[in-house]
Amino acid sequence: MMEAMLIFDKWWWFFIPGLLLGLYAQMRLSSSYGRYSRVPTNSGISGAQAAREILDNAGLHSMAINEVGGHLTDHYDPMKKALFLSSDVYHGRTLAAVGVAAHEAGHALQHKAAYAPLNLRMALVPVTSFASNAAMWISIGGMFMGLAKLAWAGVIVFGIIFLFQLITLPVEFDASRRAKDQLLALGLIDNQERSGVSSVLGAAALTYVAAMVSTLFTLLHFIMILRGSDRD
């Protein structure tokens, strides 16, 4: 156990890049969302109304748009085929609200178009959920037994999570692209407002990048533990 703990100590810095990038991403998202949640849209349209127009234009007239509690809890549920928007986004008539709502509508457009990365991410959800739960037990187990004994499990678990997060990136970036294109095409925002929407969606996308980087370095950490234990 002592040898494993020494290996752990040797590679502790692997957690720093993901931690720092994660903090920066959250700060940027808070700053950008906070700024543009105070900038009203020239059209006066709300987030829910923007999402409705995008969905209707795509022929998704029956898709529900539901209000949910919480802050930035907005998401598209592919199983229920419905949008769920936080109260601030649902009722907000700001660039931030419209941008976030349009982004979630973008996921619905991906689903309708059978966008391959989205379908792959959906297929990986069950195994990723299991891996995420297993990651917690691996972390707890590392406190009570040699980390080298958990290294192989860590590689498998965090490898699955990393793959899921890697696939998530094109899904999120594409949804934002669709959102901005639709907002402009439907006249819901003008070219001057596009930069504000881009700032909010870009900051949100950075949080996914940070999560992927954090998982990557955790995966590398377990690999280095394995390499270290093989030398012993």
URGITA-V720637 format. One record per helix or strand. SS is the DSSP state (hx for helix, st for strand). FROM is the first residue (numbers start at 1). TO is the last residue. Records with the same first field share a line. If there is no record, write none. Layout:
# URGITA-V720637
SS=FROM-TO + FROM-TO
This chain:
# URGITA-V720637
hx=2-10 + 12-36 + 47-57 + 87-91 + 95-112 + 116-141 + 147-185 + 191-231
st=40-40 + 64-68 + 75-77 + 82-86 + 94-94
